[in-house]
Amino acid sequence: MTLKGKTLFITGASRGIGLAIGKRAAADGANVVIAAKTAETNPKLPGTIYSAAKEIVAAGGKALPLQVDIRDEEGVIAAVAATVAAFGGIDILVNNASAISMTDTEHTPMKRYDLMNGVNARGTYLCTQACLAELKRSAEAGRSPHVLNMSPPLSMKQHWFAPHTAYTMAKYGMSMCTLGHSGEFRKYGIAVNSLWPRTAIATAALQMIPGVNTDMCRKPEILADAAYFILTSASSNTGNFFIDDEVLRDNEITDLEKYSVKPGTKNFIPDFFID
């Protein structure tokens, strides 16, 4: 199975992991919707929906850049309608957009709390709800639809909550969507899974974590390749909390050197939420 001719709606795809997943799909000849907020160049955050679209096209796919704030219900519904008008439907939803603040309760303003929960948990739920009718149609057409949430395995351990309760709640909200929707949508033939990295990934989000040495991280492409294997599997493959290197190993890829930011690195920064 390939992604040729399939349509992916990817949130937060103007840069980083979302863009990498889009480019990997584009290499098969997929249609990629870049649903993200950044439409104008920002020196602190490289990449816009338009620059991402150019990269998608250069990689071999078709691109539709849409400026979308996934906290805005009307905006998301309009983006889904624009996608259907352009490409005829939606086969894959990648809930990648996320907001992060690794702060304790005393230092997390409610505005930041609302942002994280609005983007991570609510945004994932909203985009899934808005795409559901099209995903059902994809299933009816035998196109093996998928929802992939970029969120961690659920581990109810205190040490994953105590340092940054608000962020963990918001991120686990995405994973709870995986848990619930995989069971709810199984009857429709729609797969719902989560994917999370074993190590820290060199993206713009690392700017929110002081003192991170990106030389001890991996590139977003490791998640893109892992996502590709998930998204090209049968839609009966559902309800999983995948870890990137385990997906690659299961597909006989064990040499991960090409994903290192700094070649030869052995000691990578471990990501959160993996026991």
ChimeraX commands (.cxc) that place a marker at each C-alpha (Angstrom):
marker #1 position 0.00,0.00,0.00 radius 0.5
marker #1 position 1.17,3.53,-0.77 radius 0.5
marker #1 position -0.23,7.01,-0.19 radius 0.5
marker #1 position -0.44,7.85,-3.89 radius 0.5
marker #1 position -3.59,9.83,-4.59 radius 0.5
marker #1 position -4.64,9.92,-0.95 radius 0.5
marker #1 position -5.45,13.18,0.81 radius 0.5
marker #1 position -3.86,14.03,4.15 radius 0.5
marker #1 position -5.13,16.84,6.36 radius 0.5
marker #1 position -2.18,17.69,8.63 radius 0.5
marker #1 position -2.45,20.26,11.40 radius 0.5
marker #1 position 0.63,22.29,12.28 radius 0.5
marker #1 position 2.31,21.26,9.02 radius 0.5
marker #1 position 4.10,24.51,8.24 radius 0.5
marker #1 position 7.29,23.20,9.86 radius 0.5
marker #1 position 8.85,20.43,11.91 radius 0.5
marker #1 position 7.21,17.05,12.34 radius 0.5
marker #1 position 4.01,17.92,10.49 radius 0.5
marker #1 position 5.93,19.11,7.45 radius 0.5
marker #1 position 8.20,16.07,7.52 radius 0.5
marker #1 position 5.17,13.75,7.51 radius 0.5
marker #1 position 3.68,15.74,4.64 radius 0.5
marker #1 position 6.85,15.51,2.57 radius 0.5
marker #1 position 7.11,11.76,3.13 radius 0.5
marker #1 position 3.54,11.34,1.92 radius 0.5
marker #1 position 4.21,13.67,-1.00 radius 0.5
marker #1 position 7.00,11.38,-2.17 radius 0.5
marker #1 position 4.26,8.85,-2.97 radius 0.5
marker #1 position 2.23,11.46,-4.84 radius 0.5
marker #1 position -0.21,12.29,-2.05 radius 0.5
marker #1 position -2.35,15.40,-1.66 radius 0.5
marker #1 position -1.31,17.29,1.47 radius 0.5
marker #1 position -3.33,19.94,3.24 radius 0.5
marker #1 position -1.16,22.22,5.36 radius 0.5
marker #1 position -3.55,23.40,8.07 radius 0.5
marker #1 position -1.55,25.81,10.22 radius 0.5
marker #1 position -1.55,29.35,11.57 radius 0.5
marker #1 position 1.66,30.79,10.13 radius 0.5
marker #1 position 1.05,32.65,6.88 radius 0.5
marker #1 position 3.77,35.31,7.23 radius 0.5
marker #1 position 7.47,34.83,7.78 radius 0.5
marker #1 position 8.58,34.96,11.41 radius 0.5
marker #1 position 12.35,35.08,12.10 radius 0.5
marker #1 position 11.81,33.12,15.33 radius 0.5
marker #1 position 9.72,30.40,13.68 radius 0.5
marker #1 position 10.96,29.45,10.20 radius 0.5
marker #1 position 8.35,28.21,7.76 radius 0.5
marker #1 position 4.89,29.26,6.63 radius 0.5
marker #1 position 1.98,27.39,5.07 radius 0.5
marker #1 position 3.20,28.70,1.69 radius 0.5
marker #1 position 6.85,27.69,2.06 radius 0.5
marker #1 position 5.65,24.28,3.27 radius 0.5
marker #1 position 3.43,23.97,0.20 radius 0.5
marker #1 position 6.43,24.57,-2.05 radius 0.5
marker #1 position 8.35,21.82,-0.26 radius 0.5
marker #1 position 5.42,19.43,-0.59 radius 0.5
marker #1 position 5.18,20.06,-4.33 radius 0.5
marker #1 position 8.95,19.71,-4.72 radius 0.5
marker #1 position 8.74,16.34,-2.92 radius 0.5
marker #1 position 6.25,15.10,-5.51 radius 0.5
marker #1 position 2.82,15.80,-4.06 radius 0.5
marker #1 position 0.01,18.30,-4.40 radius 0.5
marker #1 position -0.39,20.93,-1.68 radius 0.5
marker #1 position -3.20,23.05,-0.30 radius 0.5
marker #1 position -2.01,25.71,2.19 radius 0.5
marker #1 position -4.79,26.78,4.54 radius 0.5
marker #1 position -4.41,29.26,7.36 radius 0.5
marker #1 position -6.26,27.60,10.21 radius 0.5
marker #1 position -6.45,28.09,13.97 radius 0.5
marker #1 position -7.66,24.69,15.15 radius 0.5
marker #1 position -9.29,26.31,18.19 radius 0.5
marker #1 position -11.77,27.95,15.80 radius 0.5
marker #1 position -14.63,25.57,14.99 radius 0.5
marker #1 position -15.90,27.55,11.99 radius 0.5
marker #1 position -12.38,27.85,10.63 radius 0.5
marker #1 position -11.76,24.10,10.88 radius 0.5
marker #1 position -15.09,23.27,9.23 radius 0.5
marker #1 position -14.28,25.72,6.42 radius 0.5
marker #1 position -10.85,24.13,5.97 radius 0.5
marker #1 position -12.39,20.68,5.67 radius 0.5
marker #1 position -14.83,22.01,3.06 radius 0.5
marker #1 position -11.96,23.63,1.12 radius 0.5
marker #1 position -10.08,20.32,1.20 radius 0.5
marker #1 position -13.06,18.41,-0.18 radius 0.5
marker #1 position -13.51,21.04,-2.90 radius 0.5
marker #1 position -9.86,20.75,-3.89 radius 0.5
marker #1 position -9.24,17.02,-3.60 radius 0.5
marker #1 position -12.64,15.34,-3.32 radius 0.5
marker #1 position -12.33,14.03,0.22 radius 0.5
marker #1 position -10.05,13.22,3.16 radius 0.5
marker #1 position -8.37,9.86,3.75 radius 0.5
marker #1 position -5.99,10.69,6.58 radius 0.5
marker #1 position -6.03,13.17,9.44 radius 0.5
marker #1 position -2.79,13.86,11.29 radius 0.5
marker #1 position -3.39,15.77,14.52 radius 0.5
marker #1 position 0.08,17.21,14.90 radius 0.5
marker #1 position -0.48,20.80,16.06 radius 0.5
marker #1 position 0.43,21.26,19.69 radius 0.5
marker #1 position 1.19,23.94,22.27 radius 0.5
marker #1 position 3.74,23.41,25.03 radius 0.5
marker #1 position 4.75,25.07,28.29 radius 0.5
marker #1 position 6.85,23.03,30.70 radius 0.5
marker #1 position 5.81,25.11,33.70 radius 0.5
marker #1 position 4.52,24.25,37.14 radius 0.5
marker #1 position 1.13,25.38,38.41 radius 0.5
marker #1 position 2.43,28.57,40.00 radius 0.5
marker #1 position 4.01,29.68,36.75 radius 0.5
marker #1 position 1.29,28.65,34.27 radius 0.5
marker #1 position -1.07,31.56,33.59 radius 0.5
marker #1 position -4.60,30.48,32.74 radius 0.5
marker #1 position -4.12,32.00,29.30 radius 0.5
marker #1 position -1.34,29.49,28.67 radius 0.5
marker #1 position -3.41,26.68,30.21 radius 0.5
marker #1 position -6.28,27.53,27.87 radius 0.5
marker #1 position -3.95,27.68,24.87 radius 0.5
marker #1 position -2.51,24.21,25.53 radius 0.5
marker #1 position -5.85,22.59,26.17 radius 0.5
marker #1 position -7.48,24.48,23.32 radius 0.5
marker #1 position -4.88,23.39,20.78 radius 0.5
marker #1 position -3.90,19.95,22.05 radius 0.5
marker #1 position -6.98,18.28,23.48 radius 0.5
marker #1 position -9.84,20.35,22.07 radius 0.5
marker #1 position -8.16,20.95,18.71 radius 0.5
marker #1 position -7.56,17.24,18.19 radius 0.5
marker #1 position -11.16,16.44,19.10 radius 0.5
marker #1 position -12.52,19.20,16.89 radius 0.5
marker #1 position -10.47,18.28,13.82 radius 0.5
marker #1 position -11.38,14.62,14.22 radius 0.5
marker #1 position -15.05,15.48,14.52 radius 0.5
marker #1 position -14.90,17.81,11.50 radius 0.5
marker #1 position -13.16,15.20,9.32 radius 0.5
marker #1 position -15.24,12.24,10.43 radius 0.5
marker #1 position -17.83,12.30,7.65 radius 0.5
marker #1 position -15.09,12.35,5.01 radius 0.5
marker #1 position -13.15,9.58,6.76 radius 0.5
marker #1 position -16.33,7.47,6.74 radius 0.5
marker #1 position -16.66,8.03,3.01 radius 0.5
marker #1 position -13.04,7.02,2.56 radius 0.5
marker #1 position -13.73,3.79,4.46 radius 0.5
marker #1 position -16.80,3.08,2.34 radius 0.5
marker #1 position -14.62,3.47,-0.75 radius 0.5
marker #1 position -12.09,0.98,0.65 radius 0.5
marker #1 position -9.31,3.55,1.02 radius 0.5
marker #1 position -8.18,2.50,4.54 radius 0.5
marker #1 position -8.62,5.82,6.40 radius 0.5
marker #1 position -6.50,6.75,9.39 radius 0.5
marker #1 position -6.37,9.30,12.18 radius 0.5
marker #1 position -2.90,9.71,13.65 radius 0.5
marker #1 position -2.47,11.73,16.83 radius 0.5
marker #1 position 1.04,12.88,17.67 radius 0.5
marker #1 position 0.68,12.13,21.37 radius 0.5
marker #1 position 2.23,9.89,24.01 radius 0.5
marker #1 position 1.23,6.60,25.58 radius 0.5
marker #1 position -0.99,7.11,28.61 radius 0.5
marker #1 position 1.01,6.54,31.78 radius 0.5
marker #1 position -0.71,7.62,34.97 radius 0.5
marker #1 position 2.53,8.09,36.88 radius 0.5
marker #1 position 2.90,11.08,39.17 radius 0.5
marker #1 position 6.32,11.99,37.82 radius 0.5
marker #1 position 4.80,12.75,34.39 radius 0.5
marker #1 position 2.36,15.21,35.94 radius 0.5
marker #1 position 4.02,16.91,38.88 radius 0.5
marker #1 position 6.52,19.17,37.04 radius 0.5
marker #1 position 4.04,20.39,34.37 radius 0.5
marker #1 position 0.50,19.35,35.22 radius 0.5
marker #1 position -1.19,21.60,32.67 radius 0.5
marker #1 position 0.92,20.41,29.73 radius 0.5
marker #1 position 0.52,16.76,30.66 radius 0.5
marker #1 position -3.24,17.15,30.95 radius 0.5
marker #1 position -3.40,18.78,27.53 radius 0.5
marker #1 position -1.14,16.25,25.82 radius 0.5
marker #1 position -2.85,13.29,27.43 radius 0.5
marker #1 position -6.12,14.76,26.18 radius 0.5
marker #1 position -4.91,13.96,22.66 radius 0.5
marker #1 position -4.07,10.41,23.73 radius 0.5
marker #1 position -7.47,9.99,25.33 radius 0.5
marker #1 position -8.94,10.84,21.92 radius 0.5
marker #1 position -6.93,7.92,20.53 radius 0.5
marker #1 position -8.22,5.61,23.24 radius 0.5
marker #1 position -11.84,6.62,22.78 radius 0.5
marker #1 position -12.03,7.22,19.06 radius 0.5
marker #1 position -10.25,3.98,18.13 radius 0.5
marker #1 position -13.03,2.09,19.87 radius 0.5
marker #1 position -15.78,4.38,18.61 radius 0.5
marker #1 position -14.68,4.39,14.96 radius 0.5
marker #1 position -13.68,0.73,14.63 radius 0.5
marker #1 position -17.16,-0.07,13.34 radius 0.5
marker #1 position -16.64,2.38,10.49 radius 0.5
marker #1 position -13.29,0.92,9.44 radius 0.5
marker #1 position -11.32,4.01,10.51 radius 0.5
marker #1 position -8.00,3.48,12.28 radius 0.5
marker #1 position -7.04,5.80,15.14 radius 0.5
marker #1 position -3.53,5.60,16.59 radius 0.5
marker #1 position -0.95,7.68,18.44 radius 0.5
marker #1 position 2.73,8.10,17.59 radius 0.5
marker #1 position 5.43,9.44,19.92 radius 0.5
marker #1 position 9.23,9.71,19.75 radius 0.5
marker #1 position 11.64,7.79,21.95 radius 0.5
marker #1 position 14.02,10.77,21.99 radius 0.5
marker #1 position 13.71,14.52,21.84 radius 0.5
marker #1 position 13.16,15.79,18.29 radius 0.5
marker #1 position 14.86,18.91,16.95 radius 0.5
marker #1 position 11.91,21.22,16.25 radius 0.5
marker #1 position 10.93,24.80,17.01 radius 0.5
marker #1 position 9.03,23.53,20.08 radius 0.5
marker #1 position 12.37,22.94,21.80 radius 0.5
marker #1 position 12.63,26.70,22.19 radius 0.5
marker #1 position 10.07,26.30,24.99 radius 0.5
marker #1 position 12.42,24.02,26.94 radius 0.5
marker #1 position 15.48,25.92,28.24 radius 0.5
marker #1 position 18.91,24.37,27.92 radius 0.5
marker #1 position 18.17,21.65,25.36 radius 0.5
marker #1 position 21.18,20.71,23.24 radius 0.5
marker #1 position 19.78,19.86,19.80 radius 0.5
marker #1 position 22.92,17.87,19.01 radius 0.5
marker #1 position 21.48,15.26,21.35 radius 0.5
marker #1 position 18.20,15.05,19.43 radius 0.5
marker #1 position 16.91,13.25,16.38 radius 0.5
marker #1 position 15.44,14.77,13.23 radius 0.5
marker #1 position 11.68,14.95,12.51 radius 0.5
marker #1 position 12.19,12.49,9.66 radius 0.5
marker #1 position 12.27,9.57,12.10 radius 0.5
marker #1 position 8.65,10.31,12.96 radius 0.5
marker #1 position 7.78,10.87,9.31 radius 0.5
marker #1 position 9.08,7.44,8.36 radius 0.5
marker #1 position 7.34,5.79,11.31 radius 0.5
marker #1 position 4.10,7.59,10.46 radius 0.5
marker #1 position 4.38,6.37,6.87 radius 0.5
marker #1 position 4.41,2.74,7.97 radius 0.5
marker #1 position 1.38,3.31,10.19 radius 0.5
marker #1 position -0.58,5.22,7.55 radius 0.5
marker #1 position 0.06,2.59,4.88 radius 0.5
marker #1 position -1.13,-0.25,7.12 radius 0.5
marker #1 position -4.63,-1.68,7.14 radius 0.5
marker #1 position -7.24,0.38,8.97 radius 0.5
marker #1 position -7.84,-2.63,11.23 radius 0.5
marker #1 position -4.52,-1.63,12.83 radius 0.5
marker #1 position -6.09,0.64,15.43 radius 0.5
marker #1 position -5.94,1.73,19.07 radius 0.5
marker #1 position -2.14,1.64,19.33 radius 0.5
marker #1 position 0.28,3.96,21.10 radius 0.5
marker #1 position 3.28,3.60,18.83 radius 0.5
marker #1 position 6.88,4.64,19.59 radius 0.5
marker #1 position 8.90,5.70,16.55 radius 0.5
marker #1 position 11.91,3.40,16.84 radius 0.5
marker #1 position 9.70,0.39,17.61 radius 0.5
marker #1 position 7.67,1.00,14.43 radius 0.5
marker #1 position 10.87,1.20,12.40 radius 0.5
marker #1 position 12.29,-1.94,14.03 radius 0.5
marker #1 position 9.09,-3.83,13.26 radius 0.5
marker #1 position 9.62,-2.80,9.63 radius 0.5
marker #1 position 13.23,-4.03,9.66 radius 0.5
marker #1 position 14.86,-0.62,10.05 radius 0.5
marker #1 position 17.36,-0.80,12.89 radius 0.5
marker #1 position 20.11,1.59,11.76 radius 0.5
marker #1 position 18.86,4.99,12.96 radius 0.5
marker #1 position 22.06,6.94,12.41 radius 0.5
marker #1 position 20.61,9.01,9.55 radius 0.5
marker #1 position 18.08,10.50,11.96 radius 0.5
marker #1 position 20.73,11.94,14.29 radius 0.5
marker #1 position 21.11,15.72,14.28 radius 0.5
marker #1 position 24.79,15.16,15.04 radius 0.5
marker #1 position 26.24,12.06,13.40 radius 0.5
marker #1 position 27.74,9.59,15.85 radius 0.5
marker #1 position 25.58,10.63,18.80 radius 0.5
marker #1 position 24.89,7.75,21.17 radius 0.5
marker #1 position 23.29,9.43,24.17 radius 0.5
marker #1 position 20.09,11.11,23.07 radius 0.5
marker #1 position 17.81,13.18,25.28 radius 0.5
marker #1 position 14.88,10.92,26.15 radius 0.5
marker #1 position 11.43,12.30,25.47 radius 0.5
marker #1 position 8.76,12.63,28.12 radius 0.5
marker #1 position 6.03,10.11,28.98 radius 0.5
marker #1 position 7.88,6.89,28.10 radius 0.5
marker #1 position 8.39,4.66,31.14 radius 0.5
marker link #1:1,2 radius 0.2
marker link #1:2,3 radius 0.2
marker link #1:3,4 radius 0.2
marker link #1:4,5 radius 0.2
marker link #1:5,6 radius 0.2
marker link #1:6,7 radius 0.2
marker link #1:7,8 radius 0.2
marker link #1:8,9 radius 0.2
marker link #1:9,10 radius 0.2
marker link #1:10,11 radius 0.2
marker link #1:11,12 radius 0.2
marker link #1:12,13 radius 0.2
marker link #1:13,14 radius 0.2
marker link #1:14,15 radius 0.2
marker link #1:15,16 radius 0.2
marker link #1:16,17 radius 0.2
marker link #1:17,18 radius 0.2
marker link #1:18,19 radius 0.2
marker link #1:19,20 radius 0.2
marker link #1:20,21 radius 0.2
marker link #1:21,22 radius 0.2
marker link #1:22,23 radius 0.2
marker link #1:23,24 radius 0.2
marker link #1:24,25 radius 0.2
marker link #1:25,26 radius 0.2
marker link #1:26,27 radius 0.2
marker link #1:27,28 radius 0.2
marker link #1:28,29 radius 0.2
marker link #1:29,30 radius 0.2
marker link #1:30,31 radius 0.2
marker link #1:31,32 radius 0.2
marker link #1:32,33 radius 0.2
marker link #1:33,34 radius 0.2
marker link #1:34,35 radius 0.2
marker link #1:35,36 radius 0.2
marker link #1:36,37 radius 0.2
marker link #1:37,38 radius 0.2
marker link #1:38,39 radius 0.2
marker link #1:39,40 radius 0.2
marker link #1:40,41 radius 0.2
marker link #1:41,42 radius 0.2
marker link #1:42,43 radius 0.2
marker link #1:43,44 radius 0.2
marker link #1:44,45 radius 0.2
marker link #1:45,46 radius 0.2
marker link #1:46,47 radius 0.2
marker link #1:47,48 radius 0.2
marker link #1:48,49 radius 0.2
marker link #1:49,50 radius 0.2
marker link #1:50,51 radius 0.2
marker link #1:51,52 radius 0.2
marker link #1:52,53 radius 0.2
marker link #1:53,54 radius 0.2
marker link #1:54,55 radius 0.2
marker link #1:55,56 radius 0.2
marker link #1:56,57 radius 0.2
marker link #1:57,58 radius 0.2
marker link #1:58,59 radius 0.2
marker link #1:59,60 radius 0.2
marker link #1:60,61 radius 0.2
marker link #1:61,62 radius 0.2
marker link #1:62,63 radius 0.2
marker link #1:63,64 radius 0.2
marker link #1:64,65 radius 0.2
marker link #1:65,66 radius 0.2
marker link #1:66,67 radius 0.2
marker link #1:67,68 radius 0.2
marker link #1:68,69 radius 0.2
marker link #1:69,70 radius 0.2
marker link #1:70,71 radius 0.2
marker link #1:71,72 radius 0.2
marker link #1:72,73 radius 0.2
marker link #1:73,74 radius 0.2
marker link #1:74,75 radius 0.2
marker link #1:75,76 radius 0.2
marker link #1:76,77 radius 0.2
marker link #1:77,78 radius 0.2
marker link #1:78,79 radius 0.2
marker link #1:79,80 radius 0.2
marker link #1:80,81 radius 0.2
marker link #1:81,82 radius 0.2
marker link #1:82,83 radius 0.2
marker link #1:83,84 radius 0.2
marker link #1:84,85 radius 0.2
marker link #1:85,86 radius 0.2
marker link #1:86,87 radius 0.2
marker link #1:87,88 radius 0.2
marker link #1:88,89 radius 0.2
marker link #1:89,90 radius 0.2
marker link #1:90,91 radius 0.2
marker link #1:91,92 radius 0.2
marker link #1:92,93 radius 0.2
marker link #1:93,94 radius 0.2
marker link #1:94,95 radius 0.2
marker link #1:95,96 radius 0.2
marker link #1:96,97 radius 0.2
marker link #1:97,98 radius 0.2
marker link #1:98,99 radius 0.2
marker link #1:99,100 radius 0.2
marker link #1:100,101 radius 0.2
marker link #1:101,102 radius 0.2
marker link #1:102,103 radius 0.2
marker link #1:103,104 radius 0.2
marker link #1:104,105 radius 0.2
marker link #1:105,106 radius 0.2
marker link #1:106,107 radius 0.2
marker link #1:107,108 radius 0.2
marker link #1:108,109 radius 0.2
marker link #1:109,110 radius 0.2
marker link #1:110,111 radius 0.2
marker link #1:111,112 radius 0.2
marker link #1:112,113 radius 0.2
marker link #1:113,114 radius 0.2
marker link #1:114,115 radius 0.2
marker link #1:115,116 radius 0.2
marker link #1:116,117 radius 0.2
marker link #1:117,118 radius 0.2
marker link #1:118,119 radius 0.2
marker link #1:119,120 radius 0.2
marker link #1:120,121 radius 0.2
marker link #1:121,122 radius 0.2
marker link #1:122,123 radius 0.2
marker link #1:123,124 radius 0.2
marker link #1:124,125 radius 0.2
marker link #1:125,126 radius 0.2
marker link #1:126,127 radius 0.2
marker link #1:127,128 radius 0.2
marker link #1:128,129 radius 0.2
marker link #1:129,130 radius 0.2
marker link #1:130,131 radius 0.2
marker link #1:131,132 radius 0.2
marker link #1:132,133 radius 0.2
marker link #1:133,134 radius 0.2
marker link #1:134,135 radius 0.2
marker link #1:135,136 radius 0.2
marker link #1:136,137 radius 0.2
marker link #1:137,138 radius 0.2
marker link #1:138,139 radius 0.2
marker link #1:139,140 radius 0.2
marker link #1:140,141 radius 0.2
marker link #1:141,142 radius 0.2
marker link #1:142,143 radius 0.2
marker link #1:143,144 radius 0.2
marker link #1:144,145 radius 0.2
marker link #1:145,146 radius 0.2
marker link #1:146,147 radius 0.2
marker link #1:147,148 radius 0.2
marker link #1:148,149 radius 0.2
marker link #1:149,150 radius 0.2
marker link #1:150,151 radius 0.2
marker link #1:151,152 radius 0.2
marker link #1:152,153 radius 0.2
marker link #1:153,154 radius 0.2
marker link #1:154,155 radius 0.2
marker link #1:155,156 radius 0.2
marker link #1:156,157 radius 0.2
marker link #1:157,158 radius 0.2
marker link #1:158,159 radius 0.2
marker link #1:159,160 radius 0.2
marker link #1:160,161 radius 0.2
marker link #1:161,162 radius 0.2
marker link #1:162,163 radius 0.2
marker link #1:163,164 radius 0.2
marker link #1:164,165 radius 0.2
marker link #1:165,166 radius 0.2
marker link #1:166,167 radius 0.2
marker link #1:167,168 radius 0.2
marker link #1:168,169 radius 0.2
marker link #1:169,170 radius 0.2
marker link #1:170,171 radius 0.2
marker link #1:171,172 radius 0.2
marker link #1:172,173 radius 0.2
marker link #1:173,174 radius 0.2
marker link #1:174,175 radius 0.2
marker link #1:175,176 radius 0.2
marker link #1:176,177 radius 0.2
marker link #1:177,178 radius 0.2
marker link #1:178,179 radius 0.2
marker link #1:179,180 radius 0.2
marker link #1:180,181 radius 0.2
marker link #1:181,182 radius 0.2
marker link #1:182,183 radius 0.2
marker link #1:183,184 radius 0.2
marker link #1:184,185 radius 0.2
marker link #1:185,186 radius 0.2
marker link #1:186,187 radius 0.2
marker link #1:187,188 radius 0.2
marker link #1:188,189 radius 0.2
marker link #1:189,190 radius 0.2
marker link #1:190,191 radius 0.2
marker link #1:191,192 radius 0.2
marker link #1:192,193 radius 0.2
marker link #1:193,194 radius 0.2
marker link #1:194,195 radius 0.2
marker link #1:195,196 radius 0.2
marker link #1:196,197 radius 0.2
marker link #1:197,198 radius 0.2
marker link #1:198,199 radius 0.2
marker link #1:199,200 radius 0.2
marker link #1:200,201 radius 0.2
marker link #1:201,202 radius 0.2
marker link #1:202,203 radius 0.2
marker link #1:203,204 radius 0.2
marker link #1:204,205 radius 0.2
marker link #1:205,206 radius 0.2
marker link #1:206,207 radius 0.2
marker link #1:207,208 radius 0.2
marker link #1:208,209 radius 0.2
marker link #1:209,210 radius 0.2
marker link #1:210,211 radius 0.2
marker link #1:211,212 radius 0.2
marker link #1:212,213 radius 0.2
marker link #1:213,214 radius 0.2
marker link #1:214,215 radius 0.2
marker link #1:215,216 radius 0.2
marker link #1:216,217 radius 0.2
marker link #1:217,218 radius 0.2
marker link #1:218,219 radius 0.2
marker link #1:219,220 radius 0.2
marker link #1:220,221 radius 0.2
marker link #1:221,222 radius 0.2
marker link #1:222,223 radius 0.2
marker link #1:223,224 radius 0.2
marker link #1:224,225 radius 0.2
marker link #1:225,226 radius 0.2
marker link #1:226,227 radius 0.2
marker link #1:227,228 radius 0.2
marker link #1:228,229 radius 0.2
marker link #1:229,230 radius 0.2
marker link #1:230,231 radius 0.2
marker link #1:231,232 radius 0.2
marker link #1:232,233 radius 0.2
marker link #1:233,234 radius 0.2
marker link #1:234,235 radius 0.2
marker link #1:235,236 radius 0.2
marker link #1:236,237 radius 0.2
marker link #1:237,238 radius 0.2
marker link #1:238,239 radius 0.2
marker link #1:239,240 radius 0.2
marker link #1:240,241 radius 0.2
marker link #1:241,242 radius 0.2
marker link #1:242,243 radius 0.2
marker link #1:243,244 radius 0.2
marker link #1:244,245 radius 0.2
marker link #1:245,246 radius 0.2
marker link #1:246,247 radius 0.2
marker link #1:247,248 radius 0.2
marker link #1:248,249 radius 0.2
marker link #1:249,250 radius 0.2
marker link #1:250,251 radius 0.2
marker link #1:251,252 radius 0.2
marker link #1:252,253 radius 0.2
marker link #1:253,254 radius 0.2
marker link #1:254,255 radius 0.2
marker link #1:255,256 radius 0.2
marker link #1:256,257 radius 0.2
marker link #1:257,258 radius 0.2
marker link #1:258,259 radius 0.2
marker link #1:259,260 radius 0.2
marker link #1:260,261 radius 0.2
marker link #1:261,262 radius 0.2
marker link #1:262,263 radius 0.2
marker link #1:263,264 radius 0.2
marker link #1:264,265 radius 0.2
marker link #1:265,266 radius 0.2
marker link #1:266,267 radius 0.2
marker link #1:267,268 radius 0.2
marker link #1:268,269 radius 0.2
marker link #1:269,270 radius 0.2
marker link #1:270,271 radius 0.2
marker link #1:271,272 radius 0.2
marker link #1:272,273 radius 0.2
marker link #1:273,274 radius 0.2
marker link #1:274,275 radius 0.2
view
